[in-house]
């Protein structure tokens, strides 16, 4: 069996110049520390002009996992685009990535576990990701309606690592890819990145047009279900549209 075709990766240090060379509009944001509880910021909303219906938005960033996975609470990281509004940033579509499970035990009916994220590892779950429609996930709508792609295993996702995440979101299509980043010294004394492609996923949503996702830009980056004493951070954040 042939290896899957790997998507194109523009190295992090070259992203800004690559956007300029292609006349792609973009912004570059500073580092974002994320926590969960105890006064730590769970989500951050980035203001960005709403793309036209035929345009695609993209987020390109590096996620430093730190001690994020040291406490097994099912923690995961999320990016959503084309939906957030100031009074409720938890909108848009994009990746949910972290410790996810396809089911959990049902204490009231041990023979019928509670079904969670299709395609993700068996209980207690493991490193994986899928595309989520955060606009639909209101706490009541069934998971099958807002999990837009099957779970993809990410066995190389672990603590104290760096992961490059690229996410593209148009009105009717979403694509996400993940690379592991290794930092190593170069001959000139500087530090260089090397990249190992891990996985990608995508979905088409032509029949699922939402008023909340039209005529808006903006991006949220956040995390959920992490232990309050742990944290991760994101840097080299670029937001673009084309």
N, C-alpha and C positions, 0 to 999 in steps of 0.2 A: 504494500500500500504506500502511495506517495505521501510525503509530508504535506500538510495543508499549506497553501500559499500564505505567506506572512504579509500583513499589511505594511504599507510604507510608514517608516518612522522618521520624522525630522528630529535630530538630536536636540535636546533641551536647550543647549547653548546656542543653537542656530535658529530657533523658532522665530524670534523677532525679525531677524534679517530675512528669513524665508517668507514670512508674511508680507514684508515690505516689497520683496522682489516680485511677489504675485499680486500686489496691490489689494491685499486682503485687509480689511479693517479689523483692528484688534486693540485690546488693552492688556497691560501687564499689572498684576496685583501683588501685594506683599505677602509675607508668610502669614498663615492662619493657624493659630493654636486651637485645638478642639478638646473639649472635655464633656462631661455629662453629669450635671448636678453639682452641688457644693459651690455654686457661683460660676462654674465654668460654662463657657459658651457652647451650646449644642449645635446651633446653626448660624451661618452668616449669609446675608443676602447681598449680592452684588448687583448694583443698578447697571443695566445695559439696554441700549435702544432696541425696541421691538423690531425683529427682522421681518421682511416682507414674506408673504405666503410661500413664495418660491425659493426663499433663502434658507440656508442651514446655519445653525449656531454650533460652535464648538468650544469645549473646555479641554485644555491640555495642562496637566499638572503633575507634580511628584508628591506622593503620599508617603510620609515617614511613619511607620507603624508604631515605633517606640514600644511601650509596654501595653499597648492596646489589647492584646490577646491574653494577658497574664491571668485574668479572671474570666472564667467561662460563663458569661452571661448572654452569649449570642450576640456579641457586639458587631455592628457593621457600619460602614462608611457610605455616604450617599452624595450624588450630584444630580441636581434637577435643573432643566432648562426650558425656556419658552413658556413658563407658567407662573412663576412667583409674583406675588403682589406684596406691597409693603406691610400690610396688616397680617399677612399669613404667608411666610416664605415657603411653607411646605407644599410646594406645587411644582408642576412641570414633569418632565420625563428624563430618565437617565439611569445610571447604574446603582445598584445596591450591592456592596462587596464586603465580605467578612465571613464570620462563622454562621452558617445558615444550614437548616435541616429540612428534610422533606416531610418530617412528621415528628410529633412528640407523644409520649405516653398519655393516655386518657385515664386519669384515676377513677373516673366513674364507670368506665367501660374498658378494662384492660385489653380486651380482644380487638378493639377498634381504635387505634391511635388517631390523634387529631392530625389531619393532613395540613401541611404547611406549603413549602416551596418546591414545586415540581422540578425534578432533575437535580436537586441538591443532595448532599450526602445523607445517609441514614442517621437516625438519632445516635449520639447527641449532636450530630452535624459536623461540618468541617469547612475549611476555606473554599469559598465558591462565590459566584456572582450571577446576577441576572439583571434584566432591564425592568424597571418599575415605572408605573404611571402613578406618580405621587398625587396628582390631582384627584384621581378616583379613590385613593386609599384614605378613606375618612374614618376608619376604625370600625365600620359596619359592613362595607361592601366586601364580598367574598374575595379571597386572594386570587382566585382564578381570573377575576375581572381586571386586576391591576398588575399581575405578574405577566409581563409582555413577552418574555423569552424564557425557555427552560434554563435551569441552573447549569452553570459550567464549573467543573472542579478547578480549583487553583491550589494544588498541593504545595507549590513553592511559596505561597503566601504565608508569612510568619512575622513574629515580632522583631523589632529592631532592624527592619528592612526598609528599602526605598522602592516604590513602585510607580512607574509612569503610567498614567491613565489618560487616554484620549477618548472623548465622547462627542459624537456628532448627532445633533437633533434637528430634524426638519419637521414640517407639519405632519408628514405621514411616514417618517422613517427614523429609526434610531440605530446607531452603531456604536459599539464600545470595544476597546482593546486594552490589554494590560501587558506591561513589560516589567520584569525585574531589573532594577538598576544596580550595578556594581561600581563603586568608586575605587579607583586605583591610581597610584602615582605614575606620572609619565616621565619621560627622559628629561624634560625641561624643568622638572621640579613641581609642576602643577598637578592638580588632580583631574583625571579624566573619567568619563562615564562609559561603561559598556552596558549593552542592553540584551536581555534574554526574553524573547517573546514567549508569553504564557498562554494567552487565549483571547478569543474575540467572540462577540455575539451581536446579533442584530434582529430587528423586527420591523415589519411594515404595519401601519395602523391607519390605512386609508379610510376605513369605515368607522373610525373612532375619533372623529373631530370634536374637540371640546372648545366652547367659547373662551374658557379660561386660558387656553393655549394659543389663542390667535391675537395678533396685534400687540403682543407683549414680548419683552426680551427678558432680561434679568436671569440670574443664576443663583441657586443656593448650593452651598457646600455644608455638609453636616455629618453627624453620626448619631447612632441610636443604640440603646441597650448596652452601653459600655458601663463598666464599674466607675463610680465617681472618683476613685483614686488613680485611675489610669488616664492617659491622654495620648493623642497622636497629633501630628501637625502636617500641614500642606504648604508647599512653596513652589516657586517657579510656575505660578498660576497665570495662564494666558486665556483670555476669552476673545473669541473672534466670530465673524460671520462672513459668509460669501454666497 
